[in-house]
């Protein structure tokens, strides 16, 4: 586990963002990205939109998180 925040306002913000999660089709490429939209995409989208800096967050060596970067890219697209 990698703690990202203990700020209750950010944590509550993640919960409030959940209903706004993009309704992209799981397993299909997220528009404007090279990755498929997956549950990893949903998590990275929620964290990024809540204001958590994910620039240093990566899967462990040898691990995978397919779709992780699609969620981050989509969060930036929505915010931009």
C-alpha positions as a Python dict, from the first residue, in 0.01 Angstrom:
ca = {
    (1, 'X'): (0, 0, 0),
    (2, 'X'): (110, 354, -78),
    (3, 'X'): (-63, 621, 132),
    (4, 'X'): (-159, 912, -93),
    (5, 'X'): (-335, 1140, 155),
    (6, 'X'): (-491, 1151, 497),
    (7, 'X'): (-673, 1478, 423),
    (8, 'X'): (-1041, 1420, 501),
    (9, 'X'): (-1152, 1696, 261),
    (10, 'X'): (-977, 1523, -29),
    (11, 'X'): (-1112, 1184, 76),
    (12, 'X'): (-1467, 1322, 92),
    (13, 'X'): (-1407, 1485, -246),
    (14, 'X'): (-1330, 1146, -397),
    (15, 'X'): (-1662, 1013, -272),
    (16, 'X'): (-1843, 1318, -412),
    (17, 'X'): (-1673, 1271, -750),
    (18, 'X'): (-1782, 908, -785),
    (19, 'X'): (-2121, 984, -946),
    (20, 'X'): (-1939, 1194, -1210),
    (21, 'X'): (-1711, 908, -1312),
    (22, 'X'): (-1702, 900, -1694),
    (23, 'X'): (-1929, 636, -1839),
    (24, 'X'): (-1678, 506, -2086),
    (25, 'X'): (-1707, 145, -2196),
    (26, 'X'): (-1483, -91, -1999),
    (27, 'X'): (-1226, -253, -2225),
    (28, 'X'): (-1260, 3, -2506),
    (29, 'X'): (-994, 261, -2579),
    (30, 'X'): (-1058, 586, -2396),
    (31, 'X'): (-1089, 861, -2658),
    (32, 'X'): (-761, 1044, -2709),
    (33, 'X'): (-552, 781, -2529),
    (34, 'X'): (-365, 465, -2621),
    (35, 'X'): (-514, 268, -2332),
    (36, 'X'): (-837, 89, -2259),
    (37, 'X'): (-1075, 218, -1994),
    (38, 'X'): (-1064, -16, -1694),
    (39, 'X'): (-1122, -11, -1320),
    (40, 'X'): (-764, 121, -1290),
    (41, 'X'): (-871, 413, -1513),
    (42, 'X'): (-1163, 485, -1282),
    (43, 'X'): (-939, 494, -975),
    (44, 'X'): (-675, 717, -1135),
    (45, 'X'): (-949, 949, -1267),
    (46, 'X'): (-1101, 985, -920),
    (47, 'X'): (-766, 1047, -752),
    (48, 'X'): (-646, 1294, -1015),
    (49, 'X'): (-975, 1488, -1017),
    (50, 'X'): (-961, 1505, -636),
    (51, 'X'): (-628, 1685, -665),
    (52, 'X'): (-390, 1407, -566),
    (53, 'X'): (-58, 1430, -746),
    (54, 'X'): (-9, 1099, -924),
    (55, 'X'): (310, 1193, -1109),
    (56, 'X'): (516, 965, -884),
    (57, 'X'): (263, 683, -856),
    (58, 'X'): (341, 376, -1067),
    (59, 'X'): (275, 4, -1046),
    (60, 'X'): (536, -190, -850),
    (61, 'X'): (825, -340, -1050),
    (62, 'X'): (685, -619, -1261),
    (63, 'X'): (329, -509, -1182),
    (64, 'X'): (63, -376, -1415),
    (65, 'X'): (-222, -129, -1399),
    (66, 'X'): (-378, -136, -1746),
    (67, 'X'): (-571, 181, -1811),
    (68, 'X'): (-409, 382, -1529),
    (69, 'X'): (-280, 652, -1763),
    (70, 'X'): (-611, 670, -1953),
    (71, 'X'): (-782, 783, -1632),
    (72, 'X'): (-520, 1049, -1569),
    (73, 'X'): (-539, 1172, -1930),
    (74, 'X'): (-919, 1186, -1916),
    (75, 'X'): (-908, 1381, -1588),
    (76, 'X'): (-681, 1639, -1750),
    (77, 'X'): (-909, 1656, -2052),
    (78, 'X'): (-1214, 1725, -1833),
    (79, 'X'): (-1026, 1983, -1624),
    (80, 'X'): (-873, 2150, -1931),
}
